[in-house]
Amino acid sequence: MKMENSEAITILKSLANGVDPFTNKELPKESPYENIKTTRALFFAISELEKVGKSKKFLKKPGQNKAGTLWTTGEETLLIADFEAGVSVKEISLKMERSVLGIHSRLFKLGKVNEKYPIYTPTNK
């Protein structure tokens, strides 16, 4: 079962503060969690997990709000129509709010292009 960052952070914070995260009871003084190096390591892990959580919010580039989301049948129909009408992949990507690579990958999956990952240059469609 996959654990979310927020849940992991909550558990680690409890341990770093010397508290059992499941019973809310104070951990014994002889516990390894009471060692200063363990506490520092836990706070370091918490800090890194918090950074990951913040960076995930900013992964999508402006204008690519749908990047990484599932394609609908309607979107695929529009994609094919635009591509067959000669609209450039770049223009389609802007219109559909997806990356150029995402557009091309979908065109490959739909059998409209032969290369899965072409090299784009400024003169390419």
N, C-alpha and C positions, 0 to 999 in steps of 0.2 A: 504494500500500500504506500503510495507516494505521500510524503509529508510536505506541507507548505512551509515556506521560509518563516512566516509569522509564528507558526506553531513551534518550529525548531528554536527560534529566537526566545520564545517564552520559556521553553524548557531549559535552555542554556542559561538564561538570566537567573532562573530559580537556583540552578546548581551553582552558578558563580556567587550567588548570595548565600550559599550554605543551606538551602532549603530543598527538600525533596519535592520535585514538581508535581507529584501525583498525590501525596498525602498532606502537603503543606507543613510538614513537620521539619524542625531544624535537624540538619545532618549531624552525626556524631563528630566531636572535635578531632578524632583520630581518622576521619574520613579523608581519602585522597583529595576530595574537593576542597578541603580546608588548607591544602598546600598552596603557597603563594604562586608558584609556577603554574599550577593547574588553574587557579583563578585567573591569572593573566592570559593563559591560553584560551580559556572560555570567553573572556571579554574580547580577545582578538577575534575569535570565531564569530561572536555576535556582531562585531563591527563589520567584518567581511560580508556576512549574510545581509546586513542592513544595506551595504553598498550595492550588492547584487539586486536586492529588491528595488532600490531607487533607480538603478540603471535600466532595469526591465521596462520601466515606465516610459523610457525615452528611446527605445530601440527603433521604432518606426520613424522613417524620414517624413518631413512635411509633404503632404500630398499623396501619401501611401497609407491612408487609413485602413484600407482593406487588405493590405499585405499580410499574408499568412492566414487569412480567413478562408473558409470553404467557398467554392464557386457555386453559384446557383445555375440552373439550366438557362434562365433568362440572361445572365451575364455571359455565359458561353455563347449563346445565340448572338448577342450584340458583338462579342469579340470576333466571331467568325464573319459577321456581316461587315464590320469595319475593316478587318484584315483583307477580305476579298474585294472590298471597294477601294483598296489601295492606301488606306490610312496607315501612317507609319506606326511602328511598334511604340516608339516614344510618345506619340500623340495618344495612342490607345492607353498607354500606361497612365498618362496624366488624366485622361477622361475617366478611367476606371479606378483611379486611386490605388494602383498596384505598381510594383517595380517592373522595370523593363524585363528583367530576367524572369519574373513571375508570369508576365504576359507571354514571353517566348516559350517558357516551359509548358504553359497551358496549350499554346498552339501546337507544340510538339505532341502533347498527349492526345490532342484532337486530330492529329494526322495532317496538319496544315503546313508544317515545316519539317525538314529532314534532320536538322541538327538540334540536339537538346540544349546545348549551351554554346551558342555562337560567340565569336569575339566581336563586340560592337565597337565601331569607330564613329567619329562624327559624321561620316558620309553614309553610314548604314541607315536603314529604315528604323 
